[in-house]
Amino acid sequence: MKVVLIHYRLLKFGGLEKRLHNYIDAFQKDGHEVTLLTAYVKPGYTPPKNLRLVILKPGFHLKPFRQWFFGQKVMRWLKQNPCDFSLSLGRTPGADLTLCPGNHLGYLAAHGIKPSSISDFMQIKADKFAFNHTKGILAASPQIKKELETHYQVPSSKIRVLPPPISTKALEKANTHSKSYWRNKLNLDPELLYFLFISTGHANKGLPYLLEWFGQTHKTNQHLLVAGYPPVYPKAQNITGLGYLDDPAPWLKAVDFLIHPSKYEAFGQVIAEALGTQTPVIVSANSGASAYLKPSDGLVLPLNPANSWKQAIQQLDPNQFSISESRIQEEGWTLEQHYASLWKFYKEFS
């Protein structure tokens, strides 16, 4: 089959880019011919082998309008180049199925902001147009499905919930060794209680909260590790910046908790990956993945009042949680399970 994937920007980092590469790998292994439509390719990026890459530049438009014009070019390209199955990874119209890893009205509502800028209105317009010009929408979580129904009046019959796929292969190396092994390998103090924060959107994912909470605490056995992009290197004694991690799985296995106080998170792929290494999570109720968490997985806390996070962190004991080694499979989050669900939904909307 001829499969076309659509993603606005080709970058090295981020959960959505990881998801894209999982799709490319899965489709190619299944014998499909894969074409990727994109507007931008990050310098130095090396596309997967045998991938047909088509760059559709949006033209010389102001930034708020570029994704809109990219979407128009994608629609024309799809009409001129018929394929068997097309999948958009964002607010791009014309594909058979469109992922919804987030939406602008839901984001604004979570931050208590009303749309006011040209960028706001163009993003909302692009969202609506993409949702209207696709056969089916794959929401990243029940939270996103509700937002689509509430903010965009998308009928429930047009939406299916499909969390991001988790590549268990990426976790296998970490899981072949113990927590103590990775602590020693990564030069972590065996006496400290480590909290890991990973993000490519620090403000939205709640890093300022963590810097405040941990920065106020001195002479404690609790230590915060900050990973992601852009790199952050705080000066507090109990906070360490790790920069961008090409392979975060060993760190997830080594620490005591993943901490994720996000203001708005459609799902939170790193949350699922932490569970895949049997590491407990502390997440905000604003994270889509929180709907799936069991008491044995960790804590789900509201962002306000902030004191509840400080108190919870001070009272934590890693031994109070116990996560099954098959936790990812139980939810149907593996790449193989996700891939099967994707084809199932494709057939439903064909």
C-alpha positions as CSV (number, residue, x, y, z in Angstrom):
1,M,0.0,0.0,0.0
2,K,1.0,3.6,-0.5
3,V,0.9,5.4,2.8
4,V,1.3,9.1,3.2
5,L,2.2,10.7,6.6
6,I,1.9,14.5,7.1
7,H,3.8,16.4,9.8
8,Y,4.4,20.1,9.7
9,R,8.0,20.2,11.0
10,L,10.7,17.5,11.0
11,L,12.7,18.0,14.2
12,K,14.9,15.8,16.3
13,F,13.1,16.0,19.6
14,G,9.6,15.9,21.0
15,G,7.0,13.2,21.6
16,L,5.2,13.8,18.3
17,E,8.4,13.4,16.4
18,K,9.1,10.2,18.2
19,R,5.6,9.0,17.3
20,L,6.2,9.9,13.6
21,H,9.3,7.8,13.5
22,N,7.5,4.9,15.2
23,Y,4.9,5.1,12.4
24,I,7.5,5.2,9.7
25,D,9.2,2.1,11.1
26,A,6.0,0.2,11.6
27,F,4.6,0.9,8.1
28,Q,7.9,0.1,6.4
29,K,8.3,-3.2,8.3
30,D,4.8,-4.1,7.2
31,G,5.9,-3.6,3.6
32,H,4.2,-0.3,2.8
33,E,5.6,2.5,0.7
34,V,5.8,5.5,3.0
35,T,5.8,9.1,1.9
36,L,6.2,12.0,4.3
37,L,4.9,15.5,3.6
38,T,6.4,18.3,5.6
39,A,7.1,22.0,5.4
40,Y,10.4,22.2,7.3
41,V,13.4,19.9,7.9
42,K,15.8,20.8,10.7
43,P,19.3,21.2,9.4
44,G,21.3,18.0,10.0
45,Y,18.2,15.8,10.2
46,T,18.7,12.4,8.5
47,P,15.4,10.9,7.3
48,P,14.8,7.1,7.8
49,K,16.1,4.9,5.0
50,N,13.7,4.3,2.0
51,L,11.4,7.2,3.1
52,R,10.1,9.4,0.3
53,L,10.4,12.9,1.7
54,V,8.3,15.7,0.0
55,I,8.8,19.2,1.2
56,L,5.9,21.6,0.6
57,K,7.0,25.0,1.6
58,P,4.2,27.3,2.7
59,G,5.6,30.3,0.9
60,F,6.7,33.7,2.1
61,H,3.9,34.4,4.7
62,L,4.0,35.7,8.2
63,K,4.4,33.0,10.8
64,P,0.8,32.8,12.0
65,F,-0.3,32.0,8.4
66,R,2.3,29.4,7.4
67,Q,0.7,26.3,8.7
68,W,-2.6,27.3,7.1
69,F,-1.0,27.6,3.7
70,F,1.0,24.4,4.2
71,G,-2.4,22.7,4.8
72,Q,-3.8,24.0,1.5
73,K,-0.8,22.7,-0.3
74,V,-1.2,19.3,1.3
75,M,-4.8,19.1,0.2
76,R,-3.8,19.8,-3.4
77,W,-1.0,17.3,-3.3
78,L,-3.2,14.5,-1.9
79,K,-5.7,15.2,-4.7
80,Q,-3.0,15.0,-7.4
81,N,-1.2,12.0,-5.8
82,P,-3.8,9.4,-4.8
83,C,-2.7,7.0,-2.0
84,D,-4.2,4.1,-0.1
85,F,-4.0,5.6,3.4
86,S,-3.1,9.1,4.6
87,L,-2.5,10.2,8.2
88,S,-1.9,13.7,9.5
89,L,-0.1,14.2,12.7
90,G,-1.7,17.6,13.4
91,R,-3.9,20.4,12.2
92,T,-3.5,19.6,8.5
93,P,-6.6,19.0,6.4
94,G,-7.3,16.4,3.7
95,A,-6.0,13.2,5.3
96,D,-8.1,10.1,5.9
97,L,-7.3,10.2,9.6
98,T,-6.0,13.1,11.6
99,L,-4.3,12.8,15.0
100,C,-5.2,15.3,17.6
101,P,-2.3,15.5,20.0
102,G,-3.7,18.8,21.3
103,N,-5.9,21.7,20.2
104,H,-5.5,25.5,20.6
105,L,-8.9,26.2,22.3
106,G,-8.2,23.5,24.9
107,Y,-4.7,24.9,25.5
108,L,-6.0,28.4,26.0
109,A,-8.8,27.2,28.3
110,A,-6.3,25.3,30.5
111,H,-4.2,28.5,30.8
112,G,-7.2,30.7,31.5
113,I,-6.6,32.7,28.3
114,K,-9.1,34.1,25.8
115,P,-8.0,34.1,22.1
116,S,-6.8,37.6,21.2
117,S,-3.9,37.4,18.7
118,I,-3.7,36.7,15.0
119,S,-1.8,33.6,15.9
120,D,-4.6,32.4,18.2
121,F,-7.3,32.9,15.5
122,M,-5.2,31.3,12.8
123,Q,-4.5,28.2,14.9
124,I,-8.2,27.9,15.8
125,K,-9.1,28.3,12.2
126,A,-6.6,25.6,11.1
127,D,-7.9,23.3,13.8
128,K,-11.5,23.6,12.7
129,F,-10.6,23.3,9.0
130,A,-8.6,20.1,9.7
131,F,-11.3,18.6,11.8
132,N,-13.9,19.3,9.2
133,H,-11.8,17.9,6.3
134,T,-10.9,14.4,7.6
135,K,-12.9,11.2,7.9
136,G,-11.9,10.5,11.5
137,I,-10.0,12.1,14.3
138,L,-7.8,10.2,16.7
139,A,-7.7,12.0,20.1
140,A,-4.7,11.4,22.3
141,S,-6.8,11.0,25.4
142,P,-10.3,11.1,26.8
143,Q,-9.5,14.7,27.8
144,I,-8.8,15.7,24.2
145,K,-12.0,14.0,23.0
146,K,-14.0,16.0,25.4
147,E,-12.3,19.2,24.3
148,L,-13.1,18.5,20.7
149,E,-16.7,17.9,21.5
150,T,-17.0,21.0,23.7
151,H,-14.8,23.6,22.0
152,Y,-15.1,22.6,18.3
153,Q,-18.5,20.8,18.3
154,V,-17.0,17.7,16.6
155,P,-19.6,14.9,16.8
156,S,-18.5,12.0,19.1
157,S,-19.0,9.6,16.2
158,K,-16.1,11.1,14.3
159,I,-13.6,10.7,17.2
160,R,-11.7,7.7,18.5
161,V,-9.3,7.8,21.5
162,L,-5.8,6.5,20.6
163,P,-3.0,7.3,23.0
164,P,0.6,7.6,21.6
165,P,2.4,4.4,20.8
166,I,5.2,3.3,23.2
167,S,8.1,1.5,21.6
168,T,9.0,-1.3,24.1
169,K,12.3,-1.8,22.3
170,A,13.4,1.6,23.5
171,L,12.7,0.5,27.1
172,E,14.2,-3.0,26.8
173,K,17.8,-2.0,27.4
174,A,16.9,0.0,30.5
175,N,14.8,-2.9,31.8
176,T,17.5,-5.5,31.4
177,H,19.3,-3.9,34.4
178,S,18.3,-2.9,37.9
179,K,17.7,0.6,39.2
180,S,20.9,0.3,41.3
181,Y,22.9,-0.6,38.1
182,W,21.7,2.5,36.3
183,R,22.3,4.7,39.3
184,N,25.9,3.6,39.4
185,K,26.2,3.8,35.6
186,L,24.8,7.4,35.6
187,N,26.8,8.5,38.7
188,L,23.7,9.1,40.8
189,D,24.0,9.1,44.6
190,P,22.4,5.9,46.1
191,E,21.3,7.9,49.2
192,L,19.3,10.5,47.3
193,L,15.6,10.5,46.2
194,Y,15.6,11.5,42.6
195,F,12.8,13.2,40.7
196,L,13.1,13.4,36.9
197,F,11.5,16.1,34.8
198,I,11.6,15.8,30.9
199,S,10.2,18.4,28.6
200,T,10.5,20.3,25.3
201,G,8.1,23.0,26.5
202,H,9.2,23.9,30.0
203,A,6.8,26.6,31.0
204,N,3.7,24.7,29.9
205,K,5.0,21.5,31.5
206,G,5.4,23.1,34.9
207,L,9.2,23.6,35.3
208,P,8.8,27.0,37.0
209,Y,6.8,25.3,39.7
210,L,9.5,22.7,40.2
211,L,12.3,25.2,40.3
212,E,10.4,27.1,43.0
213,W,9.5,24.1,45.1
214,F,12.9,22.4,45.0
215,G,14.8,25.6,45.0
216,Q,13.3,26.5,48.4
217,T,14.4,23.2,49.9
218,H,17.9,22.9,51.3
219,K,19.8,20.1,53.0
220,T,17.4,17.5,51.8
221,N,17.8,14.0,50.3
222,Q,15.4,15.0,47.5
223,H,17.0,16.0,44.2
224,L,15.5,17.2,40.9
225,L,16.9,16.3,37.5
226,V,15.8,18.5,34.6
227,A,16.1,17.1,31.1
228,G,14.9,18.2,27.7
229,Y,15.1,21.1,25.3
230,P,16.1,23.9,25.6
231,P,18.8,22.9,28.1
232,V,18.3,24.3,31.6
233,Y,21.1,24.3,34.2
234,P,19.7,25.7,37.5
235,K,22.1,26.9,40.3
236,A,20.3,25.3,43.2
237,Q,22.3,22.6,45.0
238,N,19.5,20.0,44.8
239,I,18.6,20.6,41.1
240,T,20.8,19.3,38.2
241,G,20.3,20.1,34.5
242,L,20.9,17.1,32.2
243,G,20.3,18.8,28.8
244,Y,18.7,16.9,26.0
245,L,18.7,13.1,26.4
246,D,18.9,11.0,23.2
247,D,17.9,8.0,25.3
248,P,16.0,8.9,28.4
249,A,15.0,5.3,29.3
250,P,18.1,4.6,31.5
251,W,17.4,7.8,33.4
252,L,13.7,6.9,33.8
253,K,14.8,3.5,35.2
254,A,17.4,5.0,37.6
255,V,15.3,7.7,39.3
256,D,12.6,7.2,42.0
257,F,9.9,9.3,40.3
258,L,9.0,11.0,37.1
259,I,7.4,14.4,38.0
260,H,5.2,16.2,35.5
261,P,3.2,19.2,36.8
262,S,1.9,20.2,33.4
263,K,-0.6,23.0,32.9
264,Y,-1.9,21.4,29.7
265,E,-0.8,18.0,28.4
266,A,-2.9,16.1,25.7
267,F,-1.4,12.8,26.9
268,G,2.2,12.8,28.2
269,Q,4.2,10.1,26.4
270,V,7.0,10.3,28.9
271,I,4.5,9.3,31.6
272,A,3.7,6.1,29.8
273,E,7.4,5.5,29.2
274,A,8.1,5.9,33.0
275,L,5.5,3.3,33.7
276,G,7.2,1.1,31.2
277,T,10.3,1.2,33.4
278,Q,8.3,0.5,36.5
279,T,9.0,4.1,37.8
280,P,6.2,5.8,39.7
281,V,4.9,9.1,38.3
282,I,3.6,12.3,39.9
283,V,1.5,14.2,37.4
284,S,-1.1,16.9,37.2
285,A,-4.7,16.2,36.6
286,N,-4.3,18.4,33.5
287,S,-2.3,15.5,31.8
288,G,-4.4,13.3,29.5
289,A,-2.5,10.2,30.8
290,S,-3.8,10.8,34.3
291,A,-7.2,9.2,33.3
292,Y,-5.4,5.9,32.9
293,L,-3.4,5.9,36.1
294,K,-4.0,3.5,39.0
295,P,-3.2,4.2,42.6
296,S,-0.2,1.8,42.3
297,D,1.2,3.9,39.5
298,G,1.8,7.1,41.4
299,L,0.0,10.3,42.3
300,V,-2.4,12.6,40.3
301,L,-2.5,16.0,41.8
302,P,-4.3,19.3,40.9
303,L,-2.0,22.1,40.1
304,N,-3.7,24.4,42.7
305,P,-3.0,24.8,45.5
306,A,0.7,24.5,44.9
307,N,1.3,23.6,48.5
308,S,-0.3,20.2,47.8
309,W,2.6,19.3,45.6
310,K,5.2,20.4,48.1
311,Q,3.5,18.3,50.8
312,A,3.1,15.3,48.6
313,I,6.8,15.5,47.5
314,Q,8.0,15.7,51.1
315,Q,5.9,12.6,52.2
316,L,6.7,10.4,49.2
317,D,8.1,6.8,49.6
318,P,8.9,5.0,46.4
319,N,8.0,1.7,48.1
320,Q,4.4,2.7,48.4
321,F,3.9,2.1,44.6
322,S,4.2,-1.1,42.7
323,I,4.0,-1.1,38.9
324,S,3.5,-4.3,36.8
325,E,6.2,-5.1,34.2
326,S,3.4,-5.5,31.7
327,R,1.8,-2.2,32.5
328,I,2.2,-0.8,29.0
329,Q,0.7,-3.9,27.4
330,E,-2.3,-3.8,29.9
331,E,-3.3,-0.4,28.5
332,G,-2.7,-1.4,24.8
333,W,0.0,1.2,24.5
334,T,2.7,-0.8,22.7
335,L,3.7,0.2,19.2
336,E,2.3,-3.1,17.9
337,Q,-1.0,-2.7,19.8
338,H,-1.3,0.9,18.7
339,Y,-0.6,0.0,15.1
340,A,-3.4,-2.6,15.1
341,S,-5.8,0.0,16.5
342,L,-4.8,2.5,13.9
343,W,-5.7,0.1,11.1
344,K,-8.9,-0.8,12.9
345,F,-10.0,2.8,13.0
346,Y,-8.9,3.3,9.4
347,K,-11.3,0.5,8.3
348,E,-14.1,2.0,10.4
349,F,-13.9,5.3,8.6
350,S,-13.1,4.0,5.1
